Amino acid sequence: MTRLQTATDPDRVIATARTWLGTPYHDQASLKGVGCDCLGLARGVWRELVGEEPFPIPPYSRDWGETGMREVLADGARRMMIELPVADAGPGALVLFRMRPGAIAKHVGILTAPDRFIHAYERLGVIEEPLTPAWQRRIVFAFLFLSI
């Protein structure tokens, strides 16, 4: 991303993400009200805020313990979002979680307050819940949606 690009207003990101609440969980889907997974939620919010996705999303494993030398999810986000230090992430930021030590980041959510976030979770669908210390310590990357 170039330095000239600016971030979308956090209130707009949060309002858009909240329109996805209640969407059922469906692996590798991204249809509001029909089904999505955590990445599908982020993709859908992107489409509503920015426009069409700039590249196709390849199939991915559901394994939260997956290891590897490359942070595929973070690398993809870097291609289309503004990265910021995790400590600077606030409401409206997209955050990536490492669910197991030694694994790559495989879960995403959108911060709605310093202590709350929205994400898609298996069996629960898209929910907003507290960003507990257990969730907070798993955040390893943070990004901002672009403003168009």
Secondary structure, DSSP 8 states (H G I E B T S, - for coil): --TT--B--HHHHHHHHHTTTT--B-TT-EETTTEE-HHHHHHHHHHHHT-S-SS--------TT---SS-HHHHHHHTTSEEE-GGG--TT-EEEE--STTS---EEEEEEETTEEEEEETTTEEEEEE--HHHHTTEEEEEE-B--
